[in-house]
Amino acid sequence: MEAELYSLENLTLREVKALRTALNYIQVTGIDAFFIGTLQIKVSSQIEEIENHLNSPQPPTPPPTS
Protein backbone atom coordinates (compact mmCIF):
# COMPACT_ATOMS: atom_id res chain seq x y z
CA MET A 1 0.00 0.00 0.00
CA GLU A 2 1.46 3.34 -1.08
CA ALA A 3 1.26 6.36 1.16
CA GLU A 4 -1.06 9.15 0.11
CA LEU A 5 0.71 12.32 -1.01
CA TYR A 6 -0.03 15.69 0.52
CA SER A 7 1.67 19.07 0.21
CA LEU A 8 2.45 21.90 2.56
CA GLU A 9 0.95 25.07 1.18
CA ASN A 10 1.04 28.65 2.31
CA LEU A 11 4.57 28.38 3.73
CA THR A 12 7.07 31.15 3.07
CA LEU A 13 10.52 30.36 1.72
CA ARG A 14 11.90 31.22 5.15
CA GLU A 15 9.59 28.67 6.80
CA VAL A 16 10.57 25.94 4.33
CA LYS A 17 14.26 26.69 4.94
CA ALA A 18 13.66 26.50 8.70
CA LEU A 19 12.14 23.03 8.28
CA ARG A 20 15.13 21.96 6.18
CA THR A 21 17.58 23.24 8.80
CA ALA A 22 15.68 21.46 11.57
CA LEU A 23 16.05 18.16 9.71
CA ASN A 24 19.83 18.42 10.24
CA TYR A 25 19.38 18.16 14.00
CA ILE A 26 17.13 15.11 14.24
CA GLN A 27 19.01 12.13 15.71
CA VAL A 28 18.02 8.99 13.81
CA THR A 29 19.34 5.51 13.18
CA GLY A 30 18.47 2.56 11.00
CA ILE A 31 15.62 2.79 8.54
CA ASP A 32 14.61 6.17 9.96
CA ALA A 33 17.96 7.58 8.79
CA PHE A 34 17.06 6.71 5.19
CA PHE A 35 13.61 8.26 5.63
CA ILE A 36 15.03 11.52 7.03
CA GLY A 37 17.71 11.60 4.32
CA THR A 38 15.05 11.29 1.65
CA LEU A 39 13.01 14.01 3.32
CA GLN A 40 16.05 16.31 3.39
CA ILE A 41 16.54 15.82 -0.34
CA LYS A 42 12.87 16.53 -1.10
CA VAL A 43 12.82 19.72 0.98
CA SER A 44 16.13 20.89 -0.52
CA SER A 45 14.75 20.32 -4.02
CA GLN A 46 11.63 22.31 -3.17
CA ILE A 47 13.76 25.18 -1.85
CA GLU A 48 15.79 25.18 -5.06
CA GLU A 49 12.60 25.28 -7.17
CA ILE A 50 11.23 28.21 -5.15
CA GLU A 51 14.51 30.14 -5.40
CA ASN A 52 14.74 29.51 -9.15
CA HIS A 53 11.19 30.74 -9.58
CA LEU A 54 11.88 33.87 -7.52
CA ASN A 55 15.08 34.60 -9.47
CA SER A 56 13.63 34.07 -12.94
CA PRO A 57 12.58 37.16 -14.86
CA GLN A 58 8.86 37.70 -14.76
CA PRO A 59 7.08 38.78 -17.95
CA PRO A 60 5.79 42.35 -17.80
CA THR A 61 2.13 42.72 -17.04
CA PRO A 62 0.12 44.28 -19.83
CA PRO A 63 -1.37 47.70 -19.15
CA PRO A 64 -5.04 47.72 -18.18
CA THR A 65 -7.47 48.21 -20.99
CA SER A 66 -10.38 50.57 -20.62
N, C-alpha and C positions, 0 to 999 in steps of 0.2 A: 504494500500500500504506500503510495507516494504522499508526501506531505503537501497540504494545500499551500499555495503561494499567496502572500499578502505583501503590501508595501507600506512604507512609512511615508505619509504625505504631510505636507505643511511643516516640514522641518527646514530651518535655515541651514546654509552651508556651515556656519559656525557650530550648530547643533550636531550635524552629521560628523564634522571633524572631532567634536568632543566625544562622540560615541566611539569613533575609530581609535582615539587616544586611550580611552578607557579599556579597550580590548587588549592593549599592551600590558595591562596590570593584572589581568585575571590569571590566577595560578591554576593550571590544569595539567592533567596527565592522561595518558592512554588515549582512548578513542575521543575523549573530549578535546584533546589537543588538536586533533585533525579537524574537528568541528569548528573550533575557535579560529584556527588558521584559515579555513575556508571562509568563515565570516569576515575575517580581516581583509581578505582579498576582495570579497564582494563590496564591502564598504569603501575600500580604497578605490575600486573601479568606479563606484558611484560618485565619489568625490572628484575623480578625474573628469568624468563626464560633465558634472556641474561646472567645474572650473573651465573646461573647454567651451561650454555653452556661454558662460559669462564673458569669456575673452574673445569670442568670435564676433566679427562685425555684424551688427544688426542692420537689415535693410531700412532705408528711410521710410517713415510713414508718409503716405500721400496727404496732401493738404485737404482739408474738409471741403466738400462741395456744397454749394448752396442752391 
